[in-house]
Amino acid sequence: MSVVYLGALAVSLGGMLILDRRFRLFYWRDRRAAIIVTIVGVLVLLAADVAGIALGIFFRGHAEVFTGIMLGPELPIEEVFFLWLLVLCTMDAYGGARRLLDARNAAKVTA
């Protein structure tokens, strides 16, 4: 049993949350909406994982870096943290792109 992968995910989540706070991209822009988007996003992606597992497409594998804690057959707890990181990265990228486009459009209007 190891926490290497879970630890790496936690560090990555922490880094993304620091960037998110610094630039007010997602959670620090609209906390309520961000929480809703995160929960819905993770649940939808978990449903896709469960469907893939049921169809025999997704397998856990046998890596030494996993904790061994399983939420279901072939579904390690690390998957939830990975999906949270995926949603956070996506929404931070969206927030950053939106901010850049808004700034570019504002510059065009004033020019």
trRosetta pair geometry for C-beta under 8 A, 3 or more apart (Angstrom, degrees):
i j d omega theta_ij theta_ji phi_ij phi_ji
1 66 8.0 -69 -140 105 55 60
1 67 5.7 26 -165 -167 91 49
1 68 4.7 -75 -107 9 91 128
2 5 7.5 83 106 7 100 82
2 64 5.7 57 2 150 143 70
2 65 5.3 -81 94 -138 130 30
2 66 6.7 75 59 56 86 26
2 67 6.8 -118 73 -88 40 42
3 6 4.8 -64 -162 56 73 113
3 7 5.1 83 133 -33 89 102
3 67 5.7 37 -93 -87 67 95
4 7 5.8 -60 -148 36 22 112
4 8 6.4 21 155 -18 61 106
4 64 7.9 38 23 111 134 76
4 65 4.1 -81 69 -145 116 91
5 8 5.6 -52 -147 35 32 112
5 9 6.4 33 153 -18 64 104
5 63 7.4 68 -41 113 140 135
5 65 4.1 97 -33 138 101 110
5 66 5.9 -14 33 -84 137 51
5 67 7.9 -118 57 -25 98 74
5 78 5.3 12 115 -134 118 152
6 9 5.7 -53 -149 37 32 112
6 10 6.4 34 151 -21 64 105
6 66 7.8 87 -31 -143 96 45
6 67 5.6 23 -23 -39 140 114
6 77 7.3 14 -99 96 125 101
6 78 5.3 -115 -80 -99 80 97
6 81 6.5 98 -137 35 72 160
7 10 5.6 -53 -146 35 32 112
7 11 6.4 32 154 -17 65 103
8 11 5.8 -51 -146 37 32 110
8 12 6.3 32 153 -18 64 108
9 12 5.6 -56 -147 39 31 113
9 13 6.2 34 154 -20 66 105
9 78 6.3 160 -11 -156 153 88
9 81 4.3 89 140 130 144 124
9 82 5.9 -83 -118 -72 134 62
9 85 5.9 -121 -156 -35 88 141
10 13 5.7 -51 -145 36 30 112
10 14 6.3 34 153 -21 62 106
10 81 7.0 -43 -63 -162 65 143
11 14 5.6 -54 -150 36 31 114
11 15 6.4 32 153 -19 64 105
12 15 5.7 -53 -148 35 31 112
12 16 6.4 28 155 -15 65 106
12 85 5.6 31 111 -132 119 137
13 16 5.8 -57 -147 39 31 109
13 17 6.2 30 155 -19 66 108
13 81 6.8 -88 -43 -170 138 95
13 84 6.6 16 -109 110 127 112
13 85 5.4 -102 -77 -89 84 92
13 88 6.7 95 -132 38 76 162
14 17 5.7 -57 -146 37 29 110
14 18 6.5 32 154 -21 64 103
15 18 5.7 -52 -150 31 32 112
15 19 6.6 29 153 -13 64 104
16 19 5.7 -53 -150 39 35 110
16 20 6.0 41 150 -24 66 107
16 85 6.8 144 6 -142 153 76
16 88 5.0 98 132 132 144 126
16 89 6.2 -86 -122 -76 144 69
16 92 6.1 -141 -168 -21 100 158
17 20 5.2 -49 -142 36 34 118
17 21 6.3 35 156 -19 64 102
17 27 6.9 -6 -136 31 84 146
17 88 7.4 -46 -65 -164 71 145
18 21 5.9 -53 -149 35 29 108
18 22 6.3 31 153 -22 64 108
19 22 5.6 -54 -144 35 31 113
19 23 6.3 -7 169 14 67 110
19 25 7.2 0 128 7 83 137
19 92 6.4 63 105 -161 114 144
20 23 6.9 -78 -143 54 20 83
20 24 7.6 59 166 -109 56 14
20 25 4.9 -100 -134 47 65 102
20 26 5.2 -54 -145 39 119 94
20 27 5.4 56 145 29 137 98
20 28 6.0 142 140 9 84 102
20 88 7.1 -74 -59 -170 141 103
20 92 5.4 -96 -87 -101 91 115
20 95 7.8 72 -132 60 80 153
21 24 7.2 17 -164 -72 28 52
21 27 7.4 -33 -72 76 70 106
21 28 4.9 105 -119 -33 55 149
23 95 7.5 136 115 121 109 116
23 96 6.7 26 131 -94 151 88
23 99 7.3 -127 169 7 111 171
24 28 4.5 -99 -120 103 66 104
24 29 4.9 112 164 -74 81 77
24 95 7.9 -139 116 169 50 135
25 28 7.4 53 31 49 49 90
25 29 6.2 -89 113 -27 11 124
25 91 7.3 133 134 128 100 77
25 92 4.6 61 119 -136 147 68
25 95 3.3 130 -171 99 80 143
25 96 5.7 -15 -122 -50 127 73
25 99 7.4 -85 -111 -20 78 133
26 29 5.9 -10 -87 22 6 110
26 30 7.9 -67 -176 46 37 71
26 34 4.9 114 157 -118 80 124
26 37 8.0 -108 -165 70 108 138
26 88 6.9 177 75 -146 162 66
26 91 4.4 83 -113 128 138 115
26 92 5.4 -79 -18 -76 126 64
26 94 7.9 80 -85 64 105 96
26 95 5.1 -131 -58 -31 74 148
27 31 5.7 38 -173 -111 64 68
27 34 4.5 -173 -95 129 52 165
27 35 7.8 75 -122 -52 86 70
28 31 7.2 24 -98 -68 27 86
29 34 7.2 119 56 -51 83 123
29 95 6.3 -169 -14 -137 154 134
30 33 4.2 14 120 32 119 116
30 34 5.9 148 87 -24 67 90
31 34 5.6 -61 -145 38 27 113
31 35 6.3 27 160 -21 65 105
32 35 6.0 -55 -151 32 28 108
32 36 6.6 24 153 -15 62 107
33 36 5.7 -57 -150 38 33 111
33 37 6.1 31 154 -18 68 108
34 37 5.8 -54 -143 39 30 109
34 38 6.1 32 156 -21 64 108
34 91 7.0 129 -132 152 88 156
35 38 5.7 -54 -145 36 29 112
35 39 6.3 26 158 -16 64 107
36 39 6.1 -57 -147 38 28 107
36 40 6.2 20 159 -10 65 111
37 40 6.1 -60 -142 44 27 106
37 41 5.8 28 159 -21 64 114
37 87 7.1 166 133 180 87 118
37 91 6.3 111 122 -94 141 143
38 41 5.8 -58 -141 39 24 111
38 42 6.2 19 163 -14 63 109
38 84 6.6 35 -167 -137 107 79
38 87 5.3 130 -127 121 64 144
38 88 7.1 26 -111 -67 109 77
38 91 7.7 -72 -73 -7 79 154
39 42 6.1 -58 -144 39 25 105
39 43 6.2 22 158 -16 63 111
40 43 5.8 -60 -146 40 28 110
40 44 6.2 28 158 -19 65 108
41 44 5.9 -56 -146 35 27 109
41 45 6.3 19 159 -10 64 110
41 83 7.5 177 127 163 86 97
41 86 7.9 -156 150 97 120 91
41 87 3.9 121 112 -115 144 129
41 90 7.8 -171 -154 60 151 136
42 45 5.9 -60 -146 44 30 107
42 46 6.0 33 154 -22 66 108
42 80 6.7 49 -170 -154 124 72
42 83 4.8 113 -131 122 78 119
42 84 5.7 6 -91 -76 128 67
42 87 5.9 -76 -56 -21 76 146
43 46 5.6 -52 -142 37 30 113
43 47 6.4 35 154 -23 63 102
44 47 5.7 -51 -151 32 30 113
44 48 6.7 31 149 -17 62 103
45 48 5.5 -48 -150 35 37 114
45 49 6.5 42 149 -21 65 101
45 83 4.6 171 96 -143 138 124
45 86 6.9 135 -120 80 170 139
45 87 7.4 -138 -5 -55 142 103
46 49 5.4 -49 -149 35 36 115
46 50 6.3 36 152 -19 67 103
46 79 7.4 113 -110 129 82 114
46 80 7.1 16 -88 -100 120 75
46 83 6.4 -77 -56 -30 79 177
47 50 5.7 -51 -146 37 32 111
47 51 6.3 34 152 -19 64 105
48 51 5.6 -53 -147 37 31 113
48 52 6.3 33 153 -19 64 107
49 52 5.6 -58 -149 38 30 112
49 53 6.2 31 153 -19 66 105
49 58 6.1 -65 -156 56 68 173
49 75 6.4 106 137 -114 123 107
49 79 6.3 109 -146 176 166 142
49 83 7.8 -92 -29 -68 136 135
50 53 5.6 -51 -146 36 32 112
50 54 6.3 33 154 -20 64 106
50 72 7.1 21 -112 79 97 157
50 75 7.0 -1 -88 -77 73 143
51 54 5.7 -54 -146 37 30 112
51 55 6.3 21 157 -11 64 110
52 55 5.9 -60 -143 43 29 105
52 57 4.2 -83 -164 69 82 113
52 58 3.9 64 124 -11 114 114
53 56 7.7 41 179 -71 30 23
53 57 7.4 -84 -62 53 22 71
53 58 4.9 -56 -72 68 64 105
53 59 7.9 127 -120 -80 75 38
53 72 7.4 116 109 109 165 116
53 73 6.5 149 168 95 131 87
53 74 4.7 169 -136 80 118 128
53 75 6.3 -55 -64 -54 161 97
58 74 6.3 135 112 147 87 130
59 74 5.7 -88 -137 -139 41 124
60 66 7.6 28 176 -81 108 172
60 70 7.7 -44 -96 -111 154 109
60 74 4.6 -151 -31 -146 95 60
60 75 7.3 -109 -79 -38 107 19
60 76 5.8 110 -137 -30 114 102
63 66 5.4 101 77 -13 93 99
66 76 5.3 -78 -154 -139 128 158
66 78 6.1 -112 -128 -6 85 139
67 76 7.1 141 46 -171 83 112
67 77 6.3 -29 53 48 130 117
67 78 6.8 155 9 -45 99 101
68 76 7.7 -57 -105 -128 7 108
69 76 6.7 92 77 -160 59 74
69 77 4.4 -1 97 -8 109 129
70 73 7.3 35 171 -93 134 21
70 74 7.9 63 -147 13 119 12
70 75 6.2 99 -167 73 80 61
70 76 5.8 -59 -104 -101 62 51
70 77 7.2 -127 -96 -30 14 77
71 75 4.7 -68 64 113 93 109
71 76 7.2 85 7 168 86 10
71 77 5.8 123 -40 -83 98 62
71 79 7.4 -106 22 48 129 115
71 80 7.1 98 -41 -35 153 116
72 75 4.1 25 56 39 87 128
75 79 5.8 -78 -165 27 72 151
76 79 5.6 125 69 -17 68 94
77 80 6.1 -40 -173 20 54 111
77 81 7.4 44 140 -7 72 103
78 81 5.6 -59 -157 42 47 110
78 82 6.0 50 147 -24 75 106
79 82 5.5 -53 -145 37 33 114
79 83 6.2 32 157 -18 66 105
80 83 5.9 -56 -149 38 28 108
80 84 6.4 32 150 -20 63 105
81 84 5.5 -49 -146 35 34 115
81 85 6.4 36 152 -19 64 103
82 85 5.6 -55 -151 37 32 112
82 86 6.3 36 149 -22 65 105
83 86 5.3 -48 -145 34 36 117
83 87 6.4 36 155 -17 66 101
84 87 5.9 -54 -149 37 30 108
84 88 6.2 29 153 -18 64 110
85 88 5.7 -57 -143 40 30 112
85 89 6.1 31 158 -19 66 107
86 89 6.0 -53 -144 36 26 109
86 90 6.3 26 156 -17 61 109
87 90 5.8 -59 -149 38 29 112
87 91 6.2 18 159 -11 66 111
88 91 6.1 -60 -142 42 27 103
88 92 6.1 26 159 -17 65 110
89 92 5.9 -57 -142 40 27 109
89 93 6.2 29 157 -19 63 107
90 93 5.8 -57 -150 36 27 110
90 94 6.4 27 152 -17 63 107
91 94 5.4 -48 -144 37 36 115
91 95 6.2 38 154 -20 66 104
92 95 5.6 -51 -143 38 32 112
92 96 6.2 33 156 -18 65 106
93 96 5.8 -54 -145 39 29 111
93 97 6.2 27 157 -16 64 108
94 97 5.9 -57 -144 39 28 108
94 98 6.1 30 156 -21 64 109
95 98 5.7 -54 -145 36 28 113
95 99 6.4 30 155 -20 63 106
96 99 5.7 -54 -149 35 30 111
96 100 6.4 28 154 -16 65 106
97 100 5.7 -55 -148 38 32 110
97 101 6.2 29 156 -15 66 108
98 101 5.9 -57 -145 40 29 108
98 102 6.1 31 156 -20 65 108
99 102 5.8 -54 -145 36 28 112
99 103 6.4 28 155 -18 63 106
100 103 5.8 -56 -149 36 30 110
100 104 6.3 30 153 -19 65 106
101 104 5.6 -53 -145 37 33 112
101 105 6.2 32 156 -17 66 106
102 105 5.8 -56 -146 39 29 109
102 106 6.2 31 154 -20 64 107
103 106 5.7 -53 -146 36 30 112
103 107 6.4 33 153 -21 63 104
104 107 5.7 -54 -151 33 31 112
104 108 6.6 32 151 -20 63 103
105 108 5.6 -51 -150 33 35 113
105 109 6.6 36 153 -21 65 103
106 109 5.7 -52 -150 32 34 112
106 110 6.5 20 157 -8 66 109
107 110 6.2 -63 -146 44 30 102
107 111 6.1 31 157 -27 66 113
108 111 5.8 -58 -142 32 28 112
